[in-house]
Amino acid sequence: MKALVVIANPNPGSFNYALLDRVVGAFRARADEVRVLDLYQMGFPPVLSALELEALQRGEVSDEIREQQANIRWADTLVFVYALWWFDRPAILKGWCDRVLTQGFAFRYTENGVAGLLGDKRAVVLVTAGGSEDEFGEMGVSERDLLLPMALGTLRYCGVRNVVSRVFFAVPTESDAVRSRFLDDAADMIHRLPLDNARA
Ligand SMILES: Cc1cc2nc3c(=O)[nH]c(=O)nc-3n(C[C@H](O)[C@H](O)[C@H](O)COP(=O)(O)O)c2cc1C
């Protein structure tokens, strides 16, 4: 398996980085190939500018974006690790999606509507949240709702239908024991990914 792990967290001491460590470790334990894209460490500029959008619409893609797309092309498994910020991804990851998942690379328009071009990939989406599951429940918000922007809005649009996901709730207030179980659960999710078929 070739896994591209994208992490979007500004604090190297965060729980998100502990998740990253466990996920990378779990892939390596299976002898899978792993590449990590640390968007904050890279200082990835997230804003899709007017100039860049015009260029993309003319089919011109910069070297910076081509390099990111080559990583995606290389991978059969895309992993996203991020904290829920305002019910969505941190802006740096949202901007990475805006700029890298371009028309002609990740999707295209056809007579029959939008065609996703990344259908040979699978994805793992690991999200941490400050709120508890009960607090979200009181608002009528399910775990699935929190994953909608990334899993459906972005990945499904690009043709990725095989998405394994998990929201880890109340991360800042849970005990160390629970957080440690969360890390075990994340590693377990990676161990349970089928070995050879990204579409399975
Ligand atoms: C800008 C910002 C926005 C946030 N928005 C939400 C939110 O909408 N819902 C939520 O449950 N937690 C929210 N949080 C809390 C984070 O999700 C939480 O602190 C994080 O998941 C903890 O993991 P970390 O320590 O690895 O960053 C927000 C935090 C920040 C800094």
The ligand as an SDF file (V2000), in Angstrom:
LIG
                    3D

 31 33  0  0  0  0  0  0  0  0999 V2000
  -10.0810   27.7720   15.4260 C   0  0  0  0  0  0  0  0  0  0  0  0
  -10.6920   26.6240   16.1790 C   0  0  0  0  0  0  0  0  0  0  0  0
  -11.9840   26.2240   15.8710 C   0  0  0  0  0  0  0  0  0  0  0  0
  -12.5580   25.1320   16.5320 C   0  0  0  0  0  0  0  0  0  0  0  0
  -13.8260   24.7270   16.1760 N   0  0  0  0  0  0  0  0  0  0  0  0
  -14.3650   23.6510   16.7920 C   0  0  0  0  0  0  0  0  0  0  0  0
  -15.6570   23.1850   16.4150 C   0  0  0  0  0  0  0  0  0  0  0  0
  -16.3350   23.7150   15.5320 O   0  0  0  0  0  0  0  0  0  0  0  0
  -16.1700   22.1100   17.0790 N   0  0  0  0  0  0  0  0  0  0  0  0
  -15.4570   21.4460   18.0440 C   0  0  0  0  0  0  0  0  0  0  0  0
  -15.9560   20.4710   18.6060 O   0  0  0  0  0  0  0  0  0  0  0  0
  -14.2090   21.8580   18.3950 N   0  0  0  0  0  0  0  0  0  0  0  0
  -13.6560   22.9370   17.8020 C   0  0  0  0  0  0  0  0  0  0  0  0
  -12.3950   23.3390   18.1460 N   0  0  0  0  0  0  0  0  0  0  0  0
  -11.6150   22.5280   19.1430 C   0  0  0  0  0  0  0  0  0  0  0  0
  -10.6280   21.5910   18.4380 C   0  0  0  0  0  0  0  0  0  0  0  0
  -11.2910   20.7100   17.5400 O   0  0  0  0  0  0  0  0  0  0  0  0
   -9.8590   20.7900   19.4680 C   0  0  0  0  0  0  0  0  0  0  0  0
   -9.1610   21.6710   20.2840 O   0  0  0  0  0  0  0  0  0  0  0  0
   -8.8970   19.8040   18.8110 C   0  0  0  0  0  0  0  0  0  0  0  0
   -9.6140   18.8000   18.1370 O   0  0  0  0  0  0  0  0  0  0  0  0
   -7.9770   19.1630   19.8350 C   0  0  0  0  0  0  0  0  0  0  0  0
   -6.9790   18.4240   19.1800 O   0  0  0  0  0  0  0  0  0  0  0  0
   -5.4600   18.9620   19.1110 P   0  0  0  0  0  0  0  0  0  0  0  0
   -5.0520   19.2680   20.5230 O   0  0  0  0  0  0  0  0  0  0  0  0
   -4.6980   17.8280   18.5260 O   0  0  0  0  0  0  0  0  0  0  0  0
   -5.4430   20.1720   18.2190 O   0  0  0  0  0  0  0  0  0  0  0  0
  -11.8180   24.4380   17.5380 C   0  0  0  0  0  0  0  0  0  0  0  0
  -10.5210   24.8680   17.8420 C   0  0  0  0  0  0  0  0  0  0  0  0
   -9.9590   25.9470   17.1890 C   0  0  0  0  0  0  0  0  0  0  0  0
   -8.5580   26.3880   17.5460 C   0  0  0  0  0  0  0  0  0  0  0  0
  1  2  1  0
  2  3  1  0
  2 30  2  0
  3  4  2  0
  4  5  1  0
  4 28  1  0
  5  6  2  0
  6  7  1  0
  6 13  1  0
  7  8  2  0
  7  9  1  0
  9 10  1  0
 10 11  2  0
 10 12  1  0
 12 13  2  0
 13 14  1  0
 14 15  1  0
 14 28  1  0
 15 16  1  0
 16 17  1  0
 16 18  1  0
 18 19  1  0
 18 20  1  0
 20 21  1  0
 20 22  1  0
 22 23  1  0
 23 24  1  0
 24 25  2  0
 24 26  1  0
 24 27  1  0
 28 29  2  0
 29 30  1  0
 30 31  1  0
M  END
$$$$
